[in-house]
């Protein structure tokens, strides 16, 4: 007996579909009843066959043949493509915390949805391996981001950010099944379909197989630390410079301090929020000293750790901590304005205004403080990533990570990171 697939293709080459006479009508109910034990059709696929394809014919088939009918039959003439629909989980923005509110996990919702695997030319189907949560995302939870290069997340829609995954199907000439890819526009989904031009192919050897590093040390946070230090820090070997880093145990700060040391700073002092983090900065990352701002008087501790004053300040937090550091900076110093996480839950412009004392210190001491945006240095990204990869592979830079498991924990991971619960880069592992 002719196979069902060949029979359907024969039907499609028939000018008059109504002249096909068979014994059993192909309906959603019949397909479900005959192939349910094979789990071949999802309901969405069956409905697509019956309504969109709309053959409206009856097929002389038995249940065994129906059970062998696997999805992906391509109809080339009057019918559209019969596709499989993949069930995936995704994270949507459920509510906004408000510009002056603190985000909570319930601002996010995990839901099931279906994803068509019918790829268009240039697209790829990707299984998500790791997703990133980052401080800049806080402004995307608002109605307006106040940043021209960032769009707000929409209520009820899937949120996005940086991710890394593996290609499982491809209609792209450059990307093949098995390739590791990353993007800044990755939907928070267990699988996603993307156009290849939005993806960057990754050589796993650059991170020695630690694919999550693509979202951290050998990714955007690493580039932010490297280019921030080199473009705005003005580190000069032999100049006996002291660098202070706030948010020093975070994704950027933990790298910036190590890079400052590698580039020639004689003293590197980190500010963070726990004794454990302070110990890690000194014993594992090679910082000269570390200050726990929650337990110590920052002004006194800085004077002890930086007896010659501060020449370079890598600012990740803003607020009173930054005011204190700026007050102890030397003339001709440089503030690297990387982030202001202490101000992200407040309705203030970016960068937030400084206190009058800090503004006067900048003026009187001729201290530079310019906004730094890593996207302004795209031409230096490739070289920068190679440098970061080399440092990581040779052990000159130690990588700190905090990893949560499961897409259902995206909101928890984000809120934990925003409140300092992470050490190093916060990532979420979605699948193996």
C-alpha positions in Angstrom: 0.0 0.0 0.0 1.2 3.5 -0.8 2.6 5.4 2.2 0.6 8.2 3.7 3.3 10.7 2.9 3.4 9.8 -0.7 -0.4 9.7 -0.9 -0.6 13.3 0.4 2.0 14.5 -2.1 0.0 12.8 -4.8 -3.1 14.6 -3.6 -1.3 17.9 -3.8 -0.5 17.3 -7.4 -4.2 16.7 -8.1 -6.0 19.6 -9.7 -9.4 18.7 -8.1 -9.0 17.7 -4.5 -12.7 17.0 -4.2 -12.4 14.0 -6.6 -10.3 12.1 -4.1 -12.5 9.3 -2.6 -11.4 7.6 0.6 -13.0 5.9 3.5 -11.8 7.9 6.5 -12.0 11.7 6.9 -8.8 13.2 8.2 -9.9 15.2 11.2 -8.3 16.4 14.4 -10.2 13.9 16.4 -9.3 10.9 14.2 -5.6 11.9 14.1 -5.5 12.3 17.8 -7.2 8.9 18.3 -5.0 7.0 15.9 -1.6 8.5 16.8 -2.0 9.7 20.4 0.1 6.8 21.7 2.9 7.9 19.5 2.7 11.5 20.8 3.4 12.8 17.2 0.9 15.6 16.9 0.3 18.4 19.4 -3.1 19.9 19.3 -1.8 23.1 17.6 -0.3 21.0 14.8 -3.5 19.1 14.3 -5.6 22.2 14.1 -3.2 23.7 11.6 -3.6 20.7 9.5 -7.4 20.7 9.6 -8.1 24.5 9.3 -5.1 26.2 7.7 -4.0 23.5 5.4 -7.7 22.6 4.9 -7.4 19.6 2.6 -11.0 18.7 3.2 -10.4 15.2 1.8 -10.8 11.7 3.1 -7.9 9.3 3.1 -8.1 5.5 2.6 -5.7 4.7 5.5 -5.6 2.4 8.4 -4.5 3.3 11.9 -1.0 2.0 11.5 -0.4 4.2 8.5 -1.8 7.2 10.4 0.5 6.5 13.3 3.5 6.6 11.0 2.6 10.0 9.7 5.3 12.2 11.2 5.0 16.0 11.0 7.0 18.1 8.5 5.1 17.2 5.3 5.7 20.1 3.0 2.8 21.2 0.9 4.0 23.1 -2.1 0.9 24.3 -3.9 -2.4 25.4 -2.5 -1.5 24.3 1.1 0.8 25.9 3.6 3.5 24.0 5.5 2.6 21.5 8.1 4.9 22.2 11.0 5.6 20.8 14.4 4.9 23.1 17.4 7.4 22.8 20.2 6.1 23.3 23.7 8.5 25.7 25.5 8.6 27.7 28.7 9.1 31.4 28.7 9.3 34.3 31.2 7.0 37.3 30.7 6.8 40.6 32.6 3.8 40.3 34.8 3.9 43.7 36.5 6.1 46.7 37.0 7.7 47.6 40.3 7.4 51.3 39.6 10.3 53.7 39.2 10.7 54.1 42.9 9.9 50.4 43.8 12.1 47.4 44.3 11.7 44.5 41.9 10.3 41.2 43.3 10.1 37.8 41.7 6.4 38.1 41.2 7.0 40.9 38.7 7.9 37.9 36.4 5.7 35.0 35.4 6.7 31.7 33.8 4.2 30.2 31.3 4.0 27.5 28.7 3.7 28.4 25.1 4.2 26.8 21.7 7.0 27.7 19.2 6.8 26.9 15.5 9.8 25.0 14.2 9.0 26.0 10.7 12.1 28.0 10.0 12.3 30.8 7.5 15.4 31.3 5.4 18.2 32.5 7.6 16.6 31.4 10.9 17.8 28.9 13.4 16.2 27.0 16.2 18.2 27.2 19.4 18.1 25.4 22.7 18.9 27.8 25.5 21.7 26.8 27.8 22.3 29.9 30.0 20.6 33.2 30.5 22.0 36.4 32.0 20.5 38.8 34.5 22.2 42.2 34.7 21.6 45.5 36.6 20.8 47.5 33.4 17.6 45.4 33.0 16.0 47.3 36.0 15.2 50.3 33.8 13.6 48.0 31.3 10.9 47.1 33.9 9.7 50.7 33.8 7.3 52.3 31.2 10.3 54.3 29.9 13.9 53.4 30.2 15.3 56.9 29.9 18.1 55.3 27.8 17.9 55.8 24.0 19.6 52.5 23.3 17.2 50.4 25.5 13.5 49.6 25.0 11.2 48.8 27.9 9.9 45.3 28.4 6.2 45.1 27.6 3.7 43.7 30.1 2.6 40.2 29.2 5.4 39.8 26.7 8.5 37.6 26.8 11.5 39.5 28.2 14.9 39.3 26.7 18.6 39.9 27.4 21.9 38.1 26.9 21.9 34.3 26.4 23.9 31.4 25.0 22.7 28.2 23.4 23.2 25.5 20.9 21.7 25.4 17.4 19.3 22.4 17.0 18.0 23.2 13.5 19.1 25.7 10.8 18.1 27.3 7.6 21.1 29.6 7.9 24.1 29.3 5.5 26.6 30.3 8.3 25.2 28.5 11.3 25.0 24.7 11.5 23.4 22.3 13.9 25.6 22.0 17.0 27.1 25.5 16.8 27.2 27.5 20.0 25.8 31.0 19.6 25.1 34.1 21.8 23.0 37.2 21.4 22.0 40.4 23.4 18.4 39.9 22.2 17.8 36.4 23.6 14.2 35.7 24.7 13.9 34.2 28.2 12.7 30.9 26.7 13.8 27.3 26.9 14.0 27.3 23.1 13.9 30.2 20.7 14.0 30.9 17.0 16.2 33.7 15.8 17.5 35.2 12.6 21.2 34.4 12.2 22.3 38.0 11.8 21.3 38.6 15.5 23.6 35.8 16.6 27.4 35.6 17.2 29.0 32.2 16.8 31.2 31.2 19.7 34.2 28.9 19.7 33.9 27.0 23.0 37.7 26.8 23.2 37.7 30.6 24.0 36.2 29.8 27.3 37.6 26.2 27.7 34.0 24.8 27.5 32.7 27.1 30.3 29.9 28.4 28.1 28.4 30.6 30.8 31.6 32.7 30.7 30.3 34.0 27.4 27.8 36.0 29.4 30.4 37.2 31.9 34.2 37.3 31.9 34.5 36.7 28.1 31.4 38.7 27.2 29.8 42.0 27.8 30.7 42.4 31.5 34.3 41.5 30.7 34.4 44.0 27.9 32.8 46.7 30.1 35.5 46.1 32.7 38.4 46.0 30.2 37.4 48.9 28.0 36.3 51.0 31.0 39.7 50.7 32.7 41.6 51.3 29.4 39.4 54.0 27.9 38.5 56.0 31.0 40.9 54.9 33.7 44.2 56.1 32.2 46.3 53.5 34.0 49.9 54.3 33.6 52.5 51.5 34.5 55.1 52.8 36.9 52.9 55.8 38.1 52.2 54.2 41.5 48.5 54.5 41.0 45.7 53.3 43.3 42.4 52.1 42.0 39.2 51.7 44.0 36.3 49.6 42.8 32.7 49.8 44.2 30.5 46.8 43.7 33.8 45.0 43.6 32.4 41.4 44.0 30.0 41.8 41.1 30.3 40.8 37.4 32.2 43.9 36.3 33.8 45.0 39.5 35.5 41.6 40.2 37.1 41.8 36.7 37.9 45.5 36.7 40.1 45.2 39.8 42.0 42.3 38.3 42.5 44.2 35.0 43.6 47.3 36.9 46.3 45.2 38.6 47.4 43.6 35.4 47.6 46.9 33.6 49.9 48.4 36.3 48.0 49.7 39.4 50.1 49.1 42.5 47.1 49.1 44.8 43.6 47.8 44.1 41.0 48.2 46.7 37.5 46.8 46.5 34.3 47.8 48.3 31.6 45.2 48.8 28.9 44.1 51.2 30.0 41.0 53.1 33.1 39.7 54.9 33.1 36.6 52.7 33.2 38.7 49.5 36.0 40.8 51.0 38.0 37.7 51.7 37.5 36.4 48.2 38.6 39.6 46.6 41.9 39.6 48.5 42.7 35.8 48.7 41.5 34.7 45.3 41.5 37.7 43.0 44.6 39.5 44.2 43.1 42.7 45.5 45.3 44.6 47.9 42.5 45.2 50.3 38.7 45.1 50.6 36.2 47.2 52.6 32.8 45.9 53.9 30.7 49.0 53.6 27.9 47.5 55.7 30.2 47.0 58.7 33.0 49.5 58.4 33.3 53.2 58.3 34.1 53.6 54.6 36.0 56.9 54.9 38.3 55.5 57.6 38.8 52.2 55.9 39.7 53.9 52.6 42.3 56.1 54.2 43.9 53.1 55.7 43.8 51.1 52.5 44.8 54.0 50.2 47.4 56.0 52.1 48.4 57.9 49.0 44.8 58.7 48.0 42.8 57.4 45.1 43.8 57.9 41.5 41.2 55.8 39.6 37.7 55.0 40.8 35.6 52.3 38.9 32.1 53.3 40.0 29.4 50.6 39.9 27.1 51.9 42.6 26.9 55.7 43.0 25.3 57.3 46.0 27.0 57.9 49.4 29.7 55.3 48.7 30.8 57.2 45.6 30.7 60.5 47.4 33.1 59.1 50.0 35.5 57.8 47.4 35.5 61.0 45.3 36.3 63.0 48.5 39.6 61.1 48.8 40.7 61.2 45.1 43.9 62.9 44.0 44.1 65.8 41.6 44.0 64.7 38.0 42.2 61.5 38.9 39.6 59.6 36.8 36.1 58.3 37.7 35.0 55.4 35.4 31.2 55.8 35.4 30.2 52.2 34.8 26.9 51.9 36.8 24.9 53.3 39.6 23.0 50.3 41.0 22.2 52.0 44.3 20.1 54.5 42.4 18.3 52.1 39.9 15.2 51.8 42.1 14.8 55.6 42.3 13.2 58.0 39.8 16.3 60.0 39.0 18.1 60.7 35.7 21.1 58.7 34.7 23.8 59.5 35.7 22.2 60.6 39.0 23.3 64.1 40.1 26.3 64.2 42.6 26.3 65.9 45.9 27.5 69.5 45.9 30.7 68.4 47.8 31.4 65.8 45.1 30.8 68.3 42.3 33.2 70.7 43.9 35.8 68.0 44.4 35.6 67.2 40.7 36.0 70.8 39.7 38.7 71.8 42.1 40.9 68.7 41.5 40.3 68.5 37.8 38.9 64.9 38.1 37.3 63.5 35.0 33.9 61.7 35.3 32.4 60.7 32.0 29.6 58.3 31.3 31.0 55.1 29.8 29.0 52.9 27.4 30.7 49.8 26.1 28.6 49.9 22.9 30.5 53.0 21.9 33.6 50.9 21.3 32.3 48.1 19.0 35.5 48.2 16.9 37.5 47.1 20.0 35.2 44.2 21.0 36.9 41.4 19.0 40.4 42.3 20.3 39.1 42.7 23.8 37.4 39.3 23.9 40.6 37.7 22.7 42.5 39.4 25.5 40.0 38.4 28.1 40.0 34.8 26.8 43.7 34.6 27.0 43.8 35.9 30.6 41.1 33.5 31.7 42.8 30.5 30.0 46.1 31.3 31.6 44.7 31.9 35.0 45.7 35.6 35.1 42.0 36.4 35.7 39.9 34.4 38.0 36.2 34.1 37.2 33.5 34.3 39.9 30.0 33.0 39.1 26.8 32.5 40.9 24.6 30.0 39.1 20.9 29.3 39.6 19.1 26.4 37.9 15.9 26.5 36.0 14.0 29.1 34.0 11.4 29.3 36.8 14.1 31.0 38.8 14.9 33.9 36.4 12.9 36.4 38.6 14.5 35.1 41.8 18.0 35.4 40.3 17.4 38.9 39.0 16.1 40.2 42.3 18.9 38.5 44.2 21.5 40.1 41.9 19.9 43.5 42.4 20.2 43.2 46.2 23.8 41.9 46.1 23.1 38.2 46.6 25.5 37.2 43.9 29.3 36.8 43.9 30.7 37.5 40.4 28.4 37.0 37.4 24.8 35.9 38.1 23.6 33.5 35.5 20.8 31.0 35.2 21.3 27.5 33.8 18.4 26.6 31.6 19.4 23.2 30.2 22.4 20.9 29.7 
